[in-house]
């Protein structure tokens, strides 16, 4: 019996010694010295114009939905620094979709239009036409696009982007306090491991 226990200990010992230690300045950066969000959360900063974000939406977001730790929420924030003047309009589209509760349909439609169908958006009217083509009434889009709630959400996303010093996407910020660094990771799975670690632990 003692030999069995000893063998088990030896088998598990390497696993313990190989446990990953995530380090500040290597795997993540502290972007706020405050206490962070009241509840644990992971926020993806992205752009509809970003091809990597398009791939992320198809391959990683399903994993986040499946593996998100209990008690941790997942949010998204659209950046407006890609796409020149249309970057801001895409942030508006993102906010409008949430205001009208059609985000799942419209996020996919916007990504597909830009990256799969190679459509070129040059104005808000082009975005409006895509919403209408996906069952949203034009009047509803117009009302939401000019609403206080949408403008407020756009302002918050821009402020959060600046506060987190986001310069590339997709990027993950945890608890409003930690930005996951991609330079030291080898896969999206590792990116999620770091994000979930930060969300459920206090480094």
C-alpha positions as CSV (number, residue, x, y, z in Angstrom):
1,X,0.0,0.0,0.0
2,X,2.9,2.4,0.9
3,X,4.5,1.7,-2.5
4,X,1.2,2.6,-4.3
5,X,1.0,5.8,-2.4
6,X,4.6,6.6,-3.1
7,X,4.1,6.0,-6.8
8,X,1.0,8.3,-6.8
9,X,3.0,11.0,-5.1
10,X,5.8,10.7,-7.7
11,X,3.3,10.8,-10.6
12,X,1.7,14.0,-9.3
13,X,4.9,15.8,-8.2
14,X,5.9,16.8,-11.7
15,X,2.5,18.3,-12.3
16,X,2.8,20.5,-9.2
17,X,6.3,21.6,-10.1
18,X,5.2,22.5,-13.7
19,X,2.3,24.7,-12.5
20,X,2.4,28.0,-14.5
21,X,3.1,31.2,-12.6
22,X,1.7,34.2,-14.4
23,X,3.8,37.3,-13.8
24,X,3.1,41.0,-13.9
25,X,4.9,42.6,-16.7
26,X,5.2,39.4,-18.6
27,X,1.7,37.8,-18.8
28,X,-0.3,40.8,-17.7
29,X,-0.1,44.5,-17.0
30,X,-1.7,46.4,-14.1
31,X,-3.6,49.3,-15.7
32,X,-5.3,50.6,-12.5
33,X,-4.0,50.8,-9.0
34,X,-7.6,50.9,-7.7
35,X,-9.5,47.8,-6.4
36,X,-10.9,46.9,-9.8
37,X,-14.5,46.0,-10.7
38,X,-16.9,45.1,-7.9
39,X,-17.5,41.7,-9.5
40,X,-15.0,39.6,-11.5
41,X,-15.3,40.2,-15.2
42,X,-13.4,39.7,-18.5
43,X,-13.8,42.3,-21.2
44,X,-12.8,41.7,-24.8
45,X,-11.8,44.9,-26.7
46,X,-12.3,44.3,-30.5
47,X,-13.1,45.9,-33.8
48,X,-15.4,44.6,-36.6
49,X,-12.7,45.7,-39.0
50,X,-10.1,43.4,-37.4
51,X,-9.6,40.0,-39.1
52,X,-8.1,38.6,-36.0
53,X,-11.2,39.6,-34.1
54,X,-13.3,37.9,-36.7
55,X,-11.4,34.7,-36.2
56,X,-11.6,35.2,-32.4
57,X,-15.4,35.6,-32.6
58,X,-15.7,32.2,-34.4
59,X,-13.1,30.2,-32.5
60,X,-12.6,31.6,-29.0
61,X,-15.9,33.2,-28.0
62,X,-17.6,29.8,-27.9
63,X,-14.9,28.6,-25.6
64,X,-15.4,31.6,-23.3
65,X,-19.1,30.8,-23.1
66,X,-18.3,27.2,-22.3
67,X,-15.4,27.7,-19.9
68,X,-16.2,31.0,-18.1
69,X,-15.7,30.4,-14.4
70,X,-18.7,30.6,-12.2
71,X,-19.4,34.1,-11.0
72,X,-17.3,35.8,-13.7
73,X,-19.1,37.8,-16.4
74,X,-17.9,38.4,-20.0
75,X,-18.3,41.7,-21.7
76,X,-17.2,43.2,-25.0
77,X,-16.2,46.7,-26.0
78,X,-15.7,48.0,-29.5
79,X,-12.7,50.2,-30.2
80,X,-13.0,53.1,-32.7
81,X,-9.3,53.6,-33.7
82,X,-9.5,51.1,-36.6
83,X,-11.3,52.0,-39.8
84,X,-10.8,55.8,-39.7
85,X,-14.1,57.7,-39.5
86,X,-16.0,54.4,-39.8
87,X,-14.5,53.1,-36.7
88,X,-16.8,55.3,-34.7
89,X,-19.8,54.3,-36.7
90,X,-19.0,50.6,-36.1
91,X,-18.9,51.4,-32.3
92,X,-22.3,53.0,-32.8
93,X,-23.5,49.9,-34.6
94,X,-22.3,47.7,-31.8
95,X,-24.1,49.9,-29.2
96,X,-27.3,50.0,-31.3
97,X,-27.4,46.2,-31.6
98,X,-27.3,45.9,-27.9
99,X,-29.9,48.7,-27.4
100,X,-32.2,46.8,-29.7
101,X,-31.3,43.3,-28.3
102,X,-30.1,42.0,-31.7
103,X,-26.4,41.8,-30.8
104,X,-26.0,38.1,-31.6
105,X,-27.4,38.4,-35.1
106,X,-25.9,41.7,-36.0
107,X,-22.4,41.1,-34.6
108,X,-22.2,38.0,-36.9
109,X,-23.7,39.9,-39.8
110,X,-21.3,42.8,-39.5
111,X,-18.2,40.5,-39.3
112,X,-19.4,38.4,-42.2
113,X,-20.2,41.4,-44.4
114,X,-16.7,42.9,-43.9
115,X,-14.5,39.8,-43.9
116,X,-16.4,37.1,-45.8
117,X,-18.4,39.2,-48.3
118,X,-15.8,41.9,-48.6
119,X,-18.5,44.7,-48.4
120,X,-17.2,48.2,-48.0
121,X,-18.9,50.4,-45.5
122,X,-18.6,54.2,-46.2
123,X,-21.4,55.7,-44.1
124,X,-24.0,55.1,-41.4
125,X,-26.5,54.5,-44.1
126,X,-24.6,51.4,-45.2
127,X,-24.7,50.1,-41.7
128,X,-28.4,50.9,-41.4
129,X,-29.1,49.0,-44.6
130,X,-27.4,45.9,-43.1
131,X,-29.6,46.2,-40.0
132,X,-32.7,46.5,-42.1
133,X,-31.6,43.5,-44.2
134,X,-31.5,41.5,-41.0
135,X,-35.0,42.4,-39.9
136,X,-34.5,45.7,-37.9
137,X,-36.9,48.5,-38.8
138,X,-35.2,51.5,-40.2
139,X,-37.0,53.8,-37.7
140,X,-35.9,51.7,-34.8
141,X,-32.3,51.9,-36.0
142,X,-32.5,55.6,-36.4
143,X,-34.0,56.2,-33.0
144,X,-31.4,54.0,-31.3
145,X,-28.5,55.4,-33.2
146,X,-29.3,58.9,-32.0
147,X,-30.3,58.0,-28.5
148,X,-28.7,59.1,-25.2
149,X,-28.1,55.5,-24.2
150,X,-26.1,54.6,-27.4
151,X,-24.0,57.8,-27.2
152,X,-23.3,57.1,-23.5
153,X,-22.2,53.6,-24.3
154,X,-19.9,54.9,-27.1
155,X,-18.3,57.4,-24.7
156,X,-17.8,54.7,-22.1
157,X,-16.1,52.3,-24.6
158,X,-13.8,55.1,-25.8
159,X,-12.9,56.0,-22.2
160,X,-12.3,52.4,-21.3
161,X,-10.1,51.9,-24.3
162,X,-8.0,54.9,-23.4
163,X,-7.8,53.9,-19.7
164,X,-6.6,50.4,-20.6
165,X,-4.1,51.8,-23.1
166,X,-5.4,49.4,-25.8
167,X,-3.3,49.6,-28.9
168,X,-4.2,46.3,-30.6
169,X,-7.1,44.0,-30.7
170,X,-8.4,41.5,-29.8
171,X,-7.3,42.3,-26.2
172,X,-8.6,41.1,-22.9
173,X,-8.9,43.3,-19.7
174,X,-9.8,41.6,-16.4
175,X,-11.7,43.2,-13.6
176,X,-10.9,46.6,-15.1
177,X,-7.5,46.3,-13.6
178,X,-5.4,43.8,-15.6
179,X,-4.6,43.8,-19.3
180,X,-3.6,40.4,-20.6
181,X,-0.3,40.6,-22.6
182,X,-0.1,38.6,-25.8
183,X,3.6,38.7,-26.3
184,X,4.4,35.8,-24.0
185,X,1.5,33.5,-25.0
186,X,1.5,30.7,-27.6
187,X,-2.3,30.2,-28.1
188,X,-5.7,31.6,-27.5
189,X,-6.2,28.9,-24.9
190,X,-3.3,30.3,-22.9
191,X,-4.8,33.7,-23.3
192,X,-8.0,32.5,-21.7
193,X,-6.2,30.6,-19.0
194,X,-4.4,33.9,-17.9
195,X,-7.7,35.9,-18.1
196,X,-9.6,33.3,-16.0
197,X,-6.7,33.1,-13.5
198,X,-6.7,36.9,-13.0
199,X,-10.5,37.0,-12.7
200,X,-10.6,34.3,-10.0
201,X,-7.4,35.2,-8.1
202,X,-5.7,38.2,-6.6
203,X,-2.1,38.3,-8.0
